Amino acid sequence: MMKLYGEIDLHSNNSVFNIIDENGHVVLKQRIANNIENILQLLEPYADRLSGLVVESTYNWYWLVDSLMKANCTVHLANTAAIQQYSGLKYGDDNSDANWLGNMLRLGVLPESYIYPKKERMVRDLLRKRMQLVQQSTQNLLSIQGLYQRHLNKKLTGDKVKQLTAEQLAMDFMDLNVRLAVQGNLAIQQCLTEQIKAIEKSLKKQLKLKDAFIQLTSIDGIGLILALTIMLETGDISRFSKVGQYASYCRCVNGKKKGKTNTKNGNKYLAWAFIEAANFAIRFNSTVKKYYQKKMAKTHMMVAKKAVAHKLARACFYVLRDQVEFDVNKAFGYST
């Protein structure tokens, strides 16, 4: 019986289905509304011969992949970033995209993304939501600081912003419009703080660091929340054969050529985690701070900070792989 290979080009309200045989000949090509009952009905005549179905890792793949796997379909999640290297061989329409991915599966050259188990994925996504809220909180804080500096030439620290009251705002800003602008930012800031704390409380009840990841907290700048983020986003460290692979996946490697950075590849959540860790490490570890200042003397702040994040990502790899404690002198020392 000839094997079949399928691909689904998933959109917001419909999908293009493409099934080919072992010789690459098209057996089915059809656009269908995003309804799982209709999708399974469409696939039913081919189920016994389907070796696998490729779904692109678009923003809305969860429902489709979960439903197909529940129906005992063999699903492959295509790594769209890695497939970009083949863009010269692809056409621009949905039908040809579907055909190309199906052929990559048939030939065994499909770059795949890991399909995170559904239960763990929900917890990981809650942690990602916390990160999003933290970033929004930072934006609100900067907005408040900007208003104070713009109108009063006054610099406020983050702690001072948290201490602001309605009475203080009335004293600082006679103009109602400016006062309302600051009040709006403060109200959102307070709401975000409450939600972040609620999420953290829930996560701490649901999660604990796996044995392999406990040593992460020995790395300067990495507390419980960042360690949990790294644990959930990294997965099994053995899937990275080299330290450079892991650092690249964490987006902690500066591009060598203009326009050739890895900003679209890798894991943006790990990138955020290691930049956050770098901020804390620079503040609280004298060796890291010295390394950062030496970098700062040669380049600008963000490059220097990313260099620290890169060192921390590399250290994390060895801590996880070899199950050893973090050695700041070995990780940073005085080499550049």
C-alpha positions in Angstrom: 0.0 0.0 0.0 1.5 3.3 -1.1 2.2 5.8 1.7 0.7 9.3 1.8 2.1 12.5 3.2 -0.1 15.5 4.1 0.4 19.2 4.9 -2.1 21.7 6.3 -1.5 25.4 5.5 -3.4 26.8 8.5 -5.1 30.2 8.4 -7.4 32.1 10.8 -10.6 30.7 9.4 -9.7 28.1 6.8 -6.9 25.7 5.8 -5.4 24.3 2.6 -5.0 20.5 2.7 -2.5 18.9 0.5 -1.8 15.1 0.3 0.8 13.5 -1.9 1.9 10.0 -2.5 5.4 8.4 -2.4 6.2 9.7 -5.8 5.2 13.3 -5.0 2.0 13.1 -7.0 -0.9 15.1 -5.6 -3.7 12.9 -4.2 -5.8 15.7 -2.6 -5.7 19.4 -2.6 -8.6 21.3 -1.0 -9.4 24.4 1.0 -11.7 23.8 4.0 -13.2 25.8 6.8 -11.5 25.4 10.2 -13.9 22.9 11.7 -12.4 19.8 13.2 -15.3 17.5 12.4 -15.2 18.5 8.7 -11.4 18.2 8.8 -11.4 14.6 10.2 -14.1 13.7 7.7 -12.0 14.9 4.9 -9.0 12.9 6.1 -10.9 9.7 6.9 -10.5 8.1 3.4 -6.7 8.5 3.6 -6.2 7.7 7.3 -4.8 4.2 6.9 -2.1 5.3 4.5 -1.2 8.7 6.0 2.4 8.5 7.3 2.1 12.0 8.8 0.6 15.5 8.6 2.7 18.6 8.6 1.3 21.7 10.3 3.2 25.0 10.3 3.9 26.4 13.8 1.7 29.5 13.3 0.2 31.5 16.1 -3.0 29.4 16.2 -1.8 25.8 15.8 -2.7 24.5 19.3 -6.4 23.6 18.6 -5.6 21.8 15.3 -2.6 19.8 16.4 -4.2 18.8 19.7 -7.4 17.7 17.9 -5.5 15.7 15.3 -3.3 14.0 17.9 -6.4 13.1 19.9 -7.7 11.5 16.7 -4.5 9.4 16.6 -3.0 11.2 13.6 0.8 11.5 13.3 1.5 15.2 13.4 4.7 17.0 12.6 5.0 20.7 13.6 7.1 22.5 10.9 9.8 24.9 12.2 8.9 27.9 9.9 12.0 29.9 10.9 14.3 27.0 9.8 12.3 26.6 6.6 13.1 30.1 5.5 16.5 28.9 4.2 14.5 27.1 1.5 12.5 30.1 0.5 14.2 30.3 -2.9 12.7 26.9 -3.8 9.2 28.0 -2.8 6.4 29.8 -4.6 4.3 32.4 -2.9 0.8 30.9 -2.9 -0.9 28.5 -0.3 -1.1 25.5 -2.6 2.6 25.5 -3.5 3.5 26.0 0.2 1.4 23.0 1.2 3.0 20.9 -1.6 6.5 21.9 -0.6 6.1 21.0 3.1 4.5 17.7 2.2 7.5 16.9 0.0 9.9 17.8 2.7 8.2 15.3 5.0 8.3 12.7 2.2 12.0 13.2 1.7 12.8 13.3 5.4 14.2 16.8 5.4 11.5 18.6 7.3 12.8 20.9 10.1 10.5 20.2 13.0 9.5 22.1 16.2 8.9 20.3 19.4 5.2 19.7 20.2 5.0 20.6 23.8 2.7 18.3 25.9 -0.6 20.1 26.2 -0.8 20.1 30.1 2.8 21.5 30.5 2.2 23.9 27.6 -0.6 25.6 29.5 1.7 26.2 32.5 4.5 27.4 30.2 2.1 29.8 28.5 1.0 31.2 31.8 4.6 31.9 32.6 4.9 33.6 29.2 1.8 35.7 30.0 3.6 36.8 33.2 6.6 37.9 31.1 4.2 39.9 28.9 2.7 41.7 31.9 6.1 42.4 33.3 7.1 44.1 30.0 3.9 46.1 30.1 4.6 47.1 33.6 8.0 48.3 32.6 6.5 50.4 29.8 4.1 52.0 32.3 6.9 52.8 34.7 9.0 54.4 31.9 5.9 56.4 30.9 5.4 57.8 34.4 9.1 58.6 34.7 9.0 60.3 31.3 6.1 62.5 32.3 7.8 63.7 35.5 11.0 64.4 33.6 9.2 66.2 30.7 7.0 68.5 32.9 9.1 68.8 36.1 12.6 68.0 35.1 12.5 65.4 37.9 13.9 61.9 37.8 12.0 59.3 39.8 13.4 55.9 40.6 11.1 52.8 40.3 10.7 52.7 44.0 9.6 56.4 44.1 7.0 55.7 41.4 5.5 52.9 43.5 5.1 55.3 46.4 3.2 57.9 44.5 -0.3 58.8 45.9 -3.2 60.9 44.6 -2.3 63.6 47.0 1.3 63.7 45.8 0.1 63.9 42.2 -2.1 66.8 43.0 0.8 68.6 44.5 3.2 67.8 41.6 0.8 68.6 38.7 -1.5 71.5 38.8 -2.6 70.8 35.2 -5.5 68.3 35.3 -4.6 66.8 31.9 -1.1 65.8 32.9 -2.3 64.6 36.3 -4.9 62.3 34.7 -2.2 61.0 32.3 0.0 60.0 35.3 -3.1 58.6 37.2 -4.0 56.4 34.2 -0.5 54.9 34.1 -0.5 54.4 37.9 -3.9 52.6 37.8 -2.7 50.3 35.1 0.6 49.7 36.9 -1.2 48.7 40.1 -3.5 46.3 38.2 -0.5 44.8 36.4 1.3 44.3 39.7 -1.7 42.5 41.2 -2.0 40.2 38.2 1.7 39.4 38.1 1.6 38.5 41.8 -1.5 36.3 41.3 0.2 34.4 38.4 3.4 33.9 40.4 1.4 32.5 43.3 -0.4 30.1 41.0 2.8 29.0 39.3 4.6 28.4 42.6 1.8 26.1 43.6 1.8 24.2 40.3 5.5 24.0 39.6 8.7 23.1 41.2 12.2 22.9 39.7 13.0 19.5 38.3 16.1 17.9 39.8 18.1 18.7 36.7 17.3 22.4 37.0 17.8 23.0 40.7 21.4 24.0 40.1 20.2 26.9 38.0 19.6 29.0 41.1 23.3 28.8 41.8 23.8 31.1 38.7 24.0 34.7 39.7 21.0 36.7 38.5 18.7 33.6 38.2 16.0 33.3 40.9 13.0 31.0 41.1 10.8 32.6 38.4 13.7 32.9 35.9 14.8 29.3 36.7 11.3 28.1 36.0 11.2 30.0 32.7 14.5 28.5 31.6 13.4 25.0 32.7 10.1 25.2 30.7 11.6 26.9 27.7 14.7 24.7 27.5 13.3 21.3 28.0 15.8 18.5 27.8 19.3 20.0 27.6 20.6 16.9 25.8 18.8 18.1 22.6 21.6 20.7 22.3 24.9 18.9 21.4 27.1 22.0 21.8 27.1 25.1 24.0 27.0 27.4 21.0 23.8 25.7 19.8 22.1 26.5 23.1 23.4 30.1 23.2 22.1 30.6 19.7 18.7 29.1 20.6 18.6 31.6 23.5 19.3 34.4 21.0 22.3 35.4 23.0 24.8 35.4 20.1 25.4 38.8 18.5 25.3 38.7 14.7 28.6 38.8 12.8 27.2 40.5 9.7 24.8 43.4 9.2 21.3 42.1 8.7 22.4 38.5 9.6 21.4 38.4 13.3 19.4 35.6 14.8 16.5 37.8 15.8 13.8 35.6 14.2 15.4 32.2 15.2 15.6 30.6 18.6 13.5 31.3 21.7 12.5 34.9 22.5 11.5 33.9 26.0 14.9 32.5 26.8 16.4 35.6 25.3 14.3 37.7 27.7 15.1 35.5 30.7 18.9 35.8 30.2 18.8 39.5 29.6 16.8 39.8 32.9 19.4 37.6 34.6 22.1 39.8 33.2 20.5 42.9 34.7 20.5 41.3 38.2 23.9 39.8 37.9 25.5 43.1 36.9 23.9 44.7 39.9 24.7 42.1 42.5 27.9 40.3 41.4 31.2 42.3 41.4 32.9 39.9 38.9 30.0 40.2 36.4 29.9 43.9 36.9 33.6 44.2 36.2 33.2 42.2 33.0 30.2 44.3 32.0 32.1 47.6 32.6 35.1 46.3 30.5 32.7 45.5 27.7 31.0 48.9 28.1 34.4 50.6 27.6 34.6 49.1 24.1 31.0 49.2 22.9 27.5 50.4 23.8 25.3 49.3 26.7 23.0 46.8 25.0 25.9 44.9 23.3 27.7 44.8 26.6 24.6 43.5 28.4 24.0 40.9 25.7 27.6 39.7 26.2 26.8 39.1 29.9 23.6 37.3 28.9 25.6 35.2 26.5 28.1 34.2 29.2 25.1 33.3 31.5 23.5 31.2 28.8 26.7 29.3 28.3 27.1 28.8 32.0 23.6 27.5 32.2 24.3 24.9 29.5 27.2 23.5 31.4 25.4 23.6 34.8 22.5 21.7 33.3 24.6 19.3 31.2 27.2 18.4 33.8 25.0 19.0 37.0 27.6 21.3 38.6 27.3 24.6 40.5 27.9 27.9 38.8 31.5 29.2 39.0 31.5 32.9 38.3 35.3 33.1 37.9 35.3 30.3 35.4 32.3 31.7 33.5 33.5 35.3 33.3 37.1 35.7 34.6 38.9 38.4 32.7 38.8 37.0 29.2 36.7 38.6 26.5 
